[in-house]
Amino acid sequence: MAHLVENGRLDPLLAQETFAFVERGEAHRRLEQGEAVGKVSLVRDR
């Protein structure tokens, strides 16, 4: 699968918004509700 990304044939789908680790509950809620498209990123500090 990595070769598909490297060759530009597959683009990972990431949500536009990132969440601080302390907001992980909100991030999970948005995924469950279908409000986030793709993978949600958690960051350690903001």
Buried (B, 14 or more C-beta within 10 A) or exposed (E): EEEEEEEEEEEEEEBEEEBEEEBEEBBBEBBEEEEBEEEBEEEEEE
